[in-house]
Amino acid sequence: MRKEYLEVGQIVTTHGIKGEVRLNPCCDPDDLKAAKHLYFDGGAKCFDVERARPHKNVYVIKLAGIDTPDEAVKLRGRTAYMSRGEIPLPEGSYFIQDVIGLSVVDADSKVRYGELSDVAQTGANDIYCVKRDDGSEVWIPAIKQVIVSTDVDAGVMLVRPLKGLFDDED
């Protein structure tokens, strides 16, 4: 089941005297530029975003109703979320939070390799970490030659691994 609210970062501190906060993002920064709302407590509390701008390695965000540093400091350390429906997603793309936990299965033999446990974004293409049942990890490239299909709703990713990825063959 897909989460309605997706984690976008954590409030790390206040910024200035007008109630702005600094958010350390864990999502695509373009998503924060377009943010209209930020949610806290897993979606239970919503704030309108008055403005958001990049500042060094964080985002400075002004939330409606948070107008002083004393009010802003109460948000420090809290995780911020956005609603899935407010984040544009290109066709055929997935949120990282949606693919974590998928069962990774061979498209041909139906052998289960393990569970997708992490995603590394390298620039050229993502790399998926598959945690095997014995606790070992295998990293596979997220390229069309390897990833046959991804079914988030069914919880399965079908792969056709390159020779040697999951075995010790030459």
Backbone as numpy.savetxt, mean C-alpha at the origin, in Angstrom:
# Nx Ny Nz CAx CAy CAz Cx Cy Cz
-11.47 -10.24 0.97 -12.31 -9.05 0.97 -11.42 -7.80 0.97
-11.74 -6.88 0.11 -10.95 -5.67 -0.01 -11.33 -4.68 1.09
-10.31 -4.05 1.65 -10.53 -3.06 2.70 -11.12 -1.79 2.08
-12.05 -1.16 2.76 -12.62 0.11 2.31 -11.62 1.24 2.51
-10.87 1.19 3.61 -9.92 2.26 3.92 -8.50 1.72 3.81
-7.69 2.42 3.02 -6.32 2.00 2.76 -5.34 2.92 3.47
-4.38 2.33 4.13 -3.37 3.09 4.86 -2.54 3.91 3.88
-2.37 5.21 4.18 -1.58 6.07 3.32 -0.37 6.66 4.02
-0.30 6.54 5.34 0.85 7.07 6.05 0.59 7.28 7.51
1.60 7.87 8.17 1.49 8.12 9.59 1.84 9.57 9.88
1.07 10.20 10.77 1.36 11.56 11.20 2.59 11.49 12.11
3.65 12.21 11.74 4.88 12.13 12.51 5.08 13.32 13.44
4.54 14.48 13.09 4.68 15.65 13.94 3.80 16.78 13.40
3.87 17.93 14.08 3.15 19.11 13.62 4.06 19.91 12.70
3.46 20.92 12.04 4.24 21.78 11.15 3.68 23.19 11.28
4.49 24.11 11.74 4.08 25.50 11.83 3.08 25.77 12.93
2.38 26.92 12.79 1.48 27.38 13.85 0.00 27.35 13.45
-0.31 26.83 12.26 -1.69 26.85 11.78 -2.39 25.50 11.87
-1.79 24.55 12.61 -2.43 23.25 12.79 -2.09 22.23 11.73
-1.09 22.51 10.90 -0.70 21.54 9.88 0.06 20.38 10.53
0.02 19.24 9.84 0.75 18.05 10.31 1.66 17.55 9.20
2.69 16.81 9.62 3.58 16.16 8.67 3.21 14.69 8.62
2.97 14.21 7.41 2.59 12.82 7.22 3.70 12.10 6.46
4.18 11.00 7.03 5.17 10.16 6.36 4.40 9.18 5.49
4.43 9.35 4.16 3.58 8.53 3.29 4.09 7.10 3.10
3.15 6.19 2.94 3.49 4.80 2.58 2.68 4.40 1.35
2.38 5.41 0.53 1.59 5.19 -0.68 2.18 6.03 -1.80
1.56 5.97 -2.93 1.97 6.81 -4.06 1.71 8.27 -3.67
2.74 9.13 -3.70 2.54 10.53 -3.31 1.46 11.25 -4.12
1.24 10.83 -5.36 0.19 11.45 -6.16 -1.19 11.26 -5.54
-1.38 10.15 -4.81 -2.66 9.92 -4.14 -2.90 10.99 -3.08
-1.85 11.40 -2.39 -2.01 12.41 -1.35 -2.28 13.79 -1.93
-1.72 14.07 -3.10 -1.98 15.37 -3.73 -3.46 15.56 -4.00
-4.14 14.47 -4.35 -5.55 14.54 -4.73 -6.49 14.26 -3.55
-5.94 14.05 -2.36 -6.77 13.67 -1.21 -7.79 14.75 -0.86
-9.02 14.33 -0.72 -10.09 15.24 -0.27 -10.44 14.98 1.19
-10.18 13.74 1.64 -10.47 13.36 3.02 -9.35 12.45 3.53
-9.08 12.55 4.81 -8.22 11.57 5.49 -9.04 10.99 6.63
-8.87 9.69 6.82 -9.62 8.98 7.84 -8.64 8.45 8.89
-9.12 8.37 10.12 -8.33 7.84 11.21 -9.15 6.78 11.92
-8.49 6.01 12.77 -9.16 4.95 13.53 -9.86 3.96 12.61
-9.16 3.57 11.53 -9.69 2.58 10.60 -10.89 3.05 9.81
-11.08 4.36 9.73 -12.20 4.92 8.97 -13.28 5.53 9.83
-13.15 5.41 11.15 -14.20 5.91 12.05 -14.25 7.43 12.12
-13.12 8.10 11.95 -13.08 9.56 12.04 -12.57 10.13 10.74
-13.29 11.13 10.20 -12.96 11.71 8.90 -12.67 13.20 9.04
-11.62 13.65 8.36 -11.29 15.06 8.26 -11.23 15.44 6.79
-11.79 16.60 6.44 -11.61 17.15 5.10 -10.18 17.67 5.00
-9.55 17.46 3.84 -8.20 17.96 3.60 -8.33 19.33 2.94
-7.81 20.34 3.62 -7.84 21.70 3.05 -6.72 21.89 2.04
-5.55 21.32 2.33 -4.43 21.37 1.40 -3.41 20.31 1.79
-2.66 19.88 0.79 -1.59 18.90 0.99 -0.47 19.23 0.02
0.75 19.23 0.53 1.89 19.54 -0.33 3.11 18.75 0.11
3.94 18.36 -0.86 5.17 17.66 -0.49 6.14 18.62 0.18
6.87 18.11 1.15 7.89 18.90 1.86 9.00 17.95 2.26
10.12 18.01 1.55 11.24 17.08 1.74 10.73 15.65 1.54
10.83 14.79 2.54 10.40 13.40 2.37 9.04 13.12 3.00
8.30 14.16 3.38 6.97 14.00 3.98 5.96 14.85 3.23
4.71 14.77 3.65 3.67 15.65 3.14 3.20 16.53 4.28
3.04 17.83 4.02 2.46 18.74 4.99 0.99 18.86 4.63
0.14 18.57 5.60 -1.30 18.51 5.35 -2.04 19.38 6.35
-3.00 20.13 5.84 -3.89 20.94 6.69 -5.26 20.28 6.66
-5.71 19.86 7.85 -7.02 19.22 7.98 -8.02 20.22 8.54
-9.24 20.21 8.01 -10.30 21.10 8.48 -10.57 20.82 9.95
-10.68 21.90 10.72 -10.98 21.77 12.14 -9.76 21.61 13.03
-8.60 21.43 12.44 -7.35 21.36 13.19 -6.61 22.65 12.88
-6.70 23.63 13.81 -6.21 24.97 13.51 -5.06 25.45 14.39
-4.65 24.65 15.36 -3.56 25.06 16.23 -2.58 23.89 16.40
-1.36 24.21 16.78 -0.40 23.13 17.06 -0.88 22.20 18.19
-1.59 22.73 19.16 -2.10 21.91 20.25 -3.11 20.88 19.75
-3.95 21.26 18.79 -4.91 20.32 18.21 -4.18 19.31 17.32
-3.19 19.80 16.56 -2.45 18.94 15.62 -1.62 17.89 16.34
-1.05 18.24 17.49 -0.18 17.30 18.19 -0.95 16.07 18.66
-2.25 16.16 18.80 -3.07 15.01 19.21 -3.13 13.94 18.13
-2.77 14.31 16.88 -2.76 13.34 15.78 -1.41 12.64 15.61
-0.40 13.12 16.31 0.94 12.55 16.16 0.93 11.05 16.48
1.58 10.28 15.58 1.67 8.83 15.75 0.48 8.06 15.21
-0.54 8.76 14.73 -1.74 8.07 14.25 -1.60 7.74 12.77
-2.20 6.64 12.38 -2.19 6.18 11.00 -3.33 6.85 10.25
-3.01 7.36 9.05 -4.01 8.01 8.20 -4.41 7.07 7.08
-5.69 7.12 6.71 -6.25 6.27 5.67 -6.98 7.13 4.66
-7.12 6.59 3.45 -8.00 7.18 2.43 -9.01 6.12 2.04
-10.17 6.59 1.59 -11.19 5.67 1.11 -10.77 5.14 -0.25
-10.94 3.85 -0.45 -10.58 3.20 -1.71 -11.19 3.94 -2.91
-12.42 4.38 -2.79 -13.10 5.03 -3.89 -12.54 6.39 -4.26
-11.73 6.98 -3.39 -11.16 8.30 -3.65 -9.77 8.24 -4.27
-9.26 7.02 -4.48 -7.91 6.87 -5.02 -8.01 6.29 -6.43
-7.57 7.05 -7.43 -7.63 6.52 -8.79 -6.67 5.34 -8.96
-7.14 4.32 -9.67 -6.33 3.13 -9.89 -6.46 2.71 -11.35
-5.34 2.68 -12.07 -5.41 2.28 -13.48 -5.93 0.85 -13.64
-6.60 0.60 -14.73 -7.12 -0.74 -15.05 -6.00 -1.76 -15.01
-6.24 -2.88 -14.36 -5.25 -3.95 -14.27 -4.22 -3.75 -13.17
-4.37 -2.68 -12.38 -3.45 -2.42 -11.27 -4.15 -2.77 -9.96
-3.34 -2.98 -8.92 -3.87 -3.35 -7.61 -3.16 -2.55 -6.54
-3.85 -2.33 -5.45 -3.21 -1.72 -4.29 -2.35 -2.79 -3.63
-1.18 -2.40 -3.16 -0.29 -3.35 -2.49 -1.02 -4.04 -1.34
-1.82 -3.28 -0.60 -2.55 -3.86 0.53 -3.53 -4.94 0.09
-3.93 -4.92 -1.17 -4.85 -5.94 -1.67 -4.14 -7.25 -2.05
-2.88 -7.16 -2.46 -2.20 -8.37 -2.91 -1.43 -9.07 -1.79
-1.11 -8.34 -0.72 -0.45 -8.98 0.42 -1.39 -10.04 0.98
-0.88 -11.23 1.13 -1.68 -12.33 1.67 -2.26 -13.25 0.61
-2.11 -12.91 -0.68 -2.61 -13.79 -1.72 -1.83 -15.11 -1.73
-2.52 -16.18 -2.02 -1.88 -17.48 -2.19 -1.25 -17.50 -3.57
0.04 -17.84 -3.64 0.76 -17.88 -4.91 0.80 -19.33 -5.39
0.19 -19.56 -6.57 -0.02 -20.92 -7.08 0.51 -21.02 -8.51
1.12 -22.17 -8.82 1.61 -22.41 -10.18 0.42 -22.53 -11.12
0.44 -21.77 -12.20 -0.68 -21.73 -13.15 -0.88 -23.06 -13.86
0.17 -23.85 -14.03 0.07 -25.10 -14.76 -0.14 -26.30 -13.84
0.70 -26.45 -12.83 0.64 -27.64 -11.97 -0.30 -27.48 -10.78
-0.70 -26.22 -10.49 -1.56 -25.89 -9.34 -0.86 -26.11 -8.00
0.46 -26.26 -8.00 1.23 -26.37 -6.77 1.24 -25.00 -6.08
0.98 -25.01 -4.78 1.00 -23.77 -4.01 2.43 -23.50 -3.56
2.95 -22.31 -3.92 4.31 -21.94 -3.56 4.37 -21.27 -2.19
3.32 -20.58 -1.82 3.32 -19.87 -0.55 2.37 -18.69 -0.60
2.66 -17.70 0.24 1.80 -16.53 0.36 2.61 -15.28 0.04
2.01 -14.36 -0.71 2.68 -13.12 -1.04 2.75 -12.28 0.25
3.97 -11.99 0.70 4.13 -11.34 2.00 4.67 -9.92 1.94
5.23 -9.52 0.80 5.80 -8.18 0.71 5.94 -7.79 -0.76
6.00 -6.48 -1.00 6.19 -5.96 -2.35 7.32 -4.93 -2.29
8.33 -5.10 -3.13 9.40 -4.12 -3.25 9.20 -3.38 -4.56
9.19 -2.06 -4.47 9.03 -1.24 -5.67 10.41 -0.77 -6.10
10.86 -1.31 -7.23 12.22 -1.05 -7.69 12.34 0.03 -8.75
11.24 0.44 -9.31 11.28 1.42 -10.39 10.97 0.78 -11.72
11.74 -0.23 -12.10 11.49 -0.92 -13.37 10.23 -1.77 -13.27
10.15 -2.58 -12.25 8.96 -3.39 -11.98 8.98 -3.77 -10.51
7.83 -4.08 -9.98 7.77 -4.52 -8.60 8.36 -5.92 -8.49
8.75 -6.28 -7.28 9.21 -7.62 -6.98 8.39 -8.11 -5.79
7.83 -9.31 -5.93 6.97 -9.89 -4.90 7.75 -10.89 -4.06
7.57 -10.79 -2.75 8.16 -11.76 -1.84 7.12 -12.83 -1.54
7.48 -14.08 -1.80 6.60 -15.21 -1.52 7.18 -15.94 -0.32
6.41 -15.96 0.76 6.83 -16.69 1.96 6.33 -18.11 1.84
7.27 -19.03 1.83 6.93 -20.45 1.66 6.48 -21.04 2.99
5.84 -22.18 2.93 5.32 -22.83 4.14 6.43 -23.21 5.12
7.66 -23.41 4.63 8.77 -23.75 5.52 9.43 -22.51 6.12
8.88 -21.32 5.81 9.41 -20.07 6.35 10.41 -19.37 5.46
10.91 -20.06 4.43 11.86 -19.42 3.51 11.12 -18.42 2.61
11.89 -17.54 2.01 11.31 -16.53 1.13 11.92 -16.63 -0.26
11.09 -16.38 -1.26 11.52 -16.33 -2.65 10.99 -15.04 -3.24
11.87 -14.29 -3.89 11.46 -13.04 -4.54 11.25 -13.31 -6.03
10.09 -12.89 -6.54 9.79 -13.10 -7.96 9.47 -11.76 -8.62
9.88 -11.58 -9.86 9.58 -10.32 -10.55 8.10 -10.25 -10.94
7.53 -9.08 -10.76 6.13 -8.87 -11.14 6.08 -8.43 -12.60
6.33 -9.38 -13.47 6.32 -9.12 -14.90 5.34 -10.08 -15.56
4.86 -9.70 -16.74 3.82 -10.51 -17.39 4.31 -11.92 -17.75
5.62 -12.12 -17.89 6.14 -13.46 -18.19 6.03 -14.39 -16.97
5.86 -13.83 -15.77 5.78 -14.63 -14.54 4.37 -14.60 -13.96
3.77 -13.44 -13.86 2.45 -13.31 -13.25 1.39 -13.57 -14.32
0.70 -14.69 -14.20 -0.31 -15.07 -15.19 -1.62 -14.34 -14.91
-2.07 -14.37 -13.65 -3.30 -13.67 -13.29 -3.32 -13.38 -11.80
-4.07 -12.35 -11.45 -4.23 -11.97 -10.05 -5.72 -11.83 -9.79
-6.22 -12.61 -8.84 -7.63 -12.55 -8.47 -7.71 -12.20 -6.98
-7.79 -10.90 -6.72 -7.81 -10.42 -5.34 -9.03 -10.97 -4.60
-10.17 -10.99 -5.26 -11.39 -11.47 -4.60 -11.31 -12.94 -4.21
-10.65 -13.76 -5.04 -10.50 -15.18 -4.73 -9.28 -15.44 -3.85
-8.39 -14.43 -3.71 -7.21 -14.58 -2.87 -6.09 -15.39 -3.51
-6.02 -15.39 -4.86 -5.05 -16.24 -5.54 -4.31 -15.45 -6.63
-3.00 -15.69 -6.69 -2.18 -15.18 -7.79 -1.59 -16.40 -8.49
-1.88 -16.52 -9.78 -1.31 -17.62 -10.58 -0.02 -17.14 -11.22
1.03 -17.97 -11.09 2.33 -17.61 -11.64 2.86 -18.73 -12.51
3.72 -18.36 -13.44 4.46 -19.31 -14.25 5.93 -18.92 -14.05
6.56 -19.47 -13.01 7.90 -19.00 -12.63 8.96 -19.29 -13.67
9.91 -18.39 -13.75 11.09 -18.62 -14.58 11.86 -19.78 -13.97
12.56 -20.51 -14.80 13.30 -21.68 -14.35 14.27 -21.28 -13.24
14.23 -22.04 -12.15 15.13 -21.82 -11.03 14.59 -20.94 -9.92
13.44 -20.29 -10.11 12.92 -19.42 -9.06 12.50 -20.19 -7.81
11.80 -21.28 -7.99 11.30 -22.04 -6.85 11.98 -23.38 -6.68
12.99 -23.64 -7.46 13.72 -24.91 -7.34 15.20 -24.65 -7.58
15.99 -25.65 -7.45 17.44 -25.50 -7.61 17.94 -25.95 -8.98
17.02 -26.03 -9.94 17.43 -26.45 -11.28 18.28 -25.37 -11.93
19.07 -25.78 -12.91 19.88 -24.83 -13.68 19.04 -24.13 -14.71
